[in-house]
Each structure stands twice: as structure tokens, then as C-alpha cells.
């Protein structure tokens, strides 16, 4: 059985401990912060989607509780990082093994409300990501190695398909209207429903698997790389930034990048050029060798709190969460959780 701990910050007091189905994979918050969605690993036999009410209310907090347990899809893909997917103002969850998208309003998550939702059929079971652009919606198909354009809405008539083998990682730049898709050997650039460029990766043996959003730029990364790849959407172009270590986990608050290395250090970088500002040792020893797959979460995570100059880093191998003073470049304290803490979500007032 997995546990979800609710910790009151900055006091650090555990205010709730909820039991969840084992082998949890993703933990994301809805835009309001009132609900969390928790999915299990895609290799489990029963694909529960658990809804947690965070206790966030107008002017006060209540004790978090489980609001719903839903068993209506398989192979959940529910968000990126700590944020739930949205589409056209609705929440979205992909049931990847059945080839469907579920659209629903946040009100459908209330404990007393029926789970009213719309099902959208997708081309085939696959691992999906999505980009909303002026010319329509792009849906990525990892197994098929394609990016599909829907000019009039997800699941409607197709407006084009673009080759992108092993697609994993995407970004949209509003100012230029360009969409970027990380393929196996290069970065596909689409604009106005047409291919604008393909950018080869500048470092041999390293590709992009996901992006951190910076200040007018993006930073591509993947498991085990030794560089961030800075994407300038205006050029467009890719520039490698050496890390001096092996990438394990990353996060961004728009002003700062937070990069966790396998040696146990957290790098704090500015989010325009990627310049290193501070480096903090958060683990006294390197992280043990780990390889996270679709069976469940085992990697550490990072949750910035920029308003207070803090960032939280989970340390699964120690049963701790490090509270880092990002301005002073030091660990302020460790929060003892026990077990192996992985995914983190910070719900602000």
C-alpha cells in the first residue's frame, strides 16, 4: 500500500496520512489546487485513478480526504510534472491502453457529485502528449512515431501527420506560434500546421525527453544526460549546457531552474541562459542506481516555492524531504517522512 502525506508548511507538521493503491506513478494538482489526481503504474492489474480533496477552502484549510476512486480506464497519463492536463478549459486524462481521452470539469471531482465526463476516441492505444496551438491541437503518438494535427478539435478530422520516431517531450512558444516535438534523433519544429525545421541534437548519444520552461526559452533534458539543451524558439536552435554531473530530476519556476544530479547535489540555475548560480548538497551520498519505468514512481522529485525562496527535494533512499533555502544555497532542514518519498506537489494558499 502507498501512502500520501499532507504536510503543513512551513511548520513541517504532518496533518494527514492517506492510504492509496500500491505502485503509485503520477501525482498532479488541478489548476485550483483543490484536488489531486493520483494514478497507478501502467503495469498494474487494476488501473485506479484516485481523487484527493486537498482541504483547500476559501480562507482556511481542512483535513485532506479521498474524494473518489475511479476505475474507468487503463494506462493513465494525467499530467506533466505536478500539473494536471487541461484542454479547452476542461481537465483531461488519457486512458492510453484503451485509446481514449476523458474530459471533465473540476466540479465532477466533488465527493458528492457524479463523475460526469466526455470520452474522445483517439487513433489507437499509445503513449500520448498534446500541444494546443493556434492552428489546432497536436497529439503525439510515441509507438507510431507520429504527431497528428487536429484543426477543429481533439479526435476530429485530421489535418496532417508528421514523422517523429519515439516522440517524447514537447513545447509550445506563444510568441512565435511554434510547436516543438522531441524525436529520437532530432527536434521537430512545426508552425502553422507545417514543418518549419528539424534540429539535430548537438551532443552525441543525448536526446530530449522533456522540457523545462524558462524565461522565453526551454531547456530539454532526459534521464542520465550530462547536458541541458537550451532551445531558443526564435532562432530556433539548440545549445548544450554542461552540468558537470548526471541529470536525475529537474524543475522550473520560470525564474530559476532546479537540477538534481545523481551525485546528490541540487543545482540552482537562472532560467534565461541556464547559468549556474548555486549548488547545494542535499544527500550526503550519491543516489543509488535506479531506473524508473512504467511500473511505479521511484525517482526523487522537486517542488519549488519561489515566493518564500524555498525548494523541496524528496530523498527516497533516506526517507526524507530536504527543505533548501535557494537564496542562501543551503539545506534549511530535513522533514522525516519515512518510507520512500517520491512525487511532490506544493499546494499554495
C-alpha positions, 0 to 999 in steps of 0.5 A, spaced: 500 500 500 502 507 498 501 512 502 500 520 501 502 525 506 499 532 507 504 536 510 503 543 513 508 548 511 512 551 513 511 548 520 513 541 517 507 538 521 504 532 518 496 533 518 494 527 514 496 520 512 492 517 506 492 510 504 492 509 496 493 503 491 500 500 491 505 502 485 503 509 485 506 513 478 503 520 477 501 525 482 498 532 479 494 538 482 488 541 478 489 548 476 485 550 483 489 546 487 483 543 490 484 536 488 489 531 486 489 526 481 493 520 483 494 514 478 497 507 478 503 504 474 501 502 467 503 495 469 498 494 474 492 489 474 487 494 476 488 501 473 485 506 479 485 513 478 484 516 485 481 523 487 484 527 493 480 533 496 486 537 498 482 541 504 483 547 500 477 552 502 476 559 501 480 562 507 482 556 511 484 549 510 481 542 512 483 535 513 485 532 506 480 526 504 479 521 498 474 524 494 473 518 489 476 512 486 475 511 479 476 505 475 474 507 468 480 506 464 487 503 463 494 506 462 493 513 465 497 519 463 494 525 467 499 530 467 506 533 466 510 534 472 505 536 478 500 539 473 494 536 471 492 536 463 487 541 461 484 542 454 479 547 452 478 549 459 476 542 461 481 537 465 483 531 461 486 524 462 488 519 457 486 512 458 492 510 453 491 502 453 484 503 451 485 509 446 481 514 449 481 521 452 476 523 458 474 530 459 471 533 465 470 539 469 473 540 476 466 540 479 465 532 477 471 531 482 466 533 488 465 527 493 458 528 492 457 529 485 457 524 479 463 523 475 460 526 469 465 526 463 466 526 455 470 520 452 474 522 445 476 516 441 483 517 439 487 513 433 489 507 437 492 505 444 499 509 445 503 513 449 500 520 448 502 528 449 498 534 446 500 541 444 494 546 443 496 551 438 493 556 434 492 552 428 489 546 432 491 541 437 497 536 436 497 529 439 503 525 439 503 518 438 510 515 441 509 507 438 507 510 431 512 515 431 507 520 429 504 527 431 497 528 428 494 535 427 487 536 429 484 543 426 477 543 429 478 539 435 481 533 439 479 526 435 476 530 429 478 530 422 485 530 421 489 535 418 496 532 417 501 527 420 508 528 421 514 523 422 517 523 429 520 516 431 519 515 439 516 522 440 517 524 447 517 531 450 514 537 447 513 545 447 509 550 445 512 558 444 506 563 444 510 568 441 512 565 435 506 560 434 511 554 434 510 547 436 516 543 438 516 535 438 522 531 441 524 525 436 529 520 437 534 523 433 532 530 432 527 536 434 521 537 430 519 544 429 512 545 426 508 552 425 502 553 422 500 546 421 507 545 417 514 543 418 518 549 419 525 545 421 528 539 424 534 540 429 539 535 430 541 534 437 548 537 438 551 532 443 552 525 441 548 519 444 543 525 448 536 526 446 530 530 449 525 527 453 522 533 456 522 540 457 523 545 462 520 552 461 524 558 462 524 565 461 522 565 453 526 559 452 526 551 454 531 547 456 530 539 454 533 534 458 532 526 459 534 521 464 542 520 465 544 526 460 550 530 462 547 536 458 541 541 458 539 543 451 537 550 451 532 551 445 531 558 443 524 558 439 526 564 435 532 562 432 530 556 433 536 552 435 539 548 440 545 549 445 548 544 450 549 546 457 554 542 461 552 540 468 558 537 470 554 531 473 548 526 471 541 529 470 536 525 475 530 530 476 529 537 474 524 543 475 522 550 473 519 556 476 520 560 470 525 564 474 530 559 476 531 552 474 532 546 479 537 540 477 538 534 481 544 530 479 545 523 481 551 525 485 546 528 490 547 535 489 541 540 487 543 545 482 540 552 482 540 555 475 537 562 472 532 560 467 534 565 461 541 562 459 541 556 464 547 559 468 549 556 474 548 560 480 548 555 486 549 548 488 547 545 494 548 538 497 542 535 499 544 527 500 550 526 503 551 520 498 550 519 491 543 516 489 543 509 488 542 506 481 535 506 479 531 506 473 524 508 473 519 505 468 512 504 467 511 500 473 511 505 479 514 512 481 521 511 484 525 517 482 526 523 487 522 529 485 522 537 486 517 542 488 519 549 488 516 555 492 519 561 489 515 566 493 518 564 500 525 562 496 524 555 498 525 548 494 523 541 496 527 535 494 524 528 496 530 523 498 527 516 497 533 512 499 533 516 506 526 517 507 526 524 507 524 531 504 530 536 504 527 543 505 533 548 501 533 555 502 535 557 494 537 564 496 542 562 501 544 555 497 543 551 503 539 545 506 534 549 511 532 542 514 530 535 513 522 533 514 522 525 516 517 522 512 519 515 512 518 510 507 520 512 500 518 519 498 517 520 491 512 525 487 511 532 490 506 537 489 506 544 493 499 546 494 499 554 495 494 558 499 
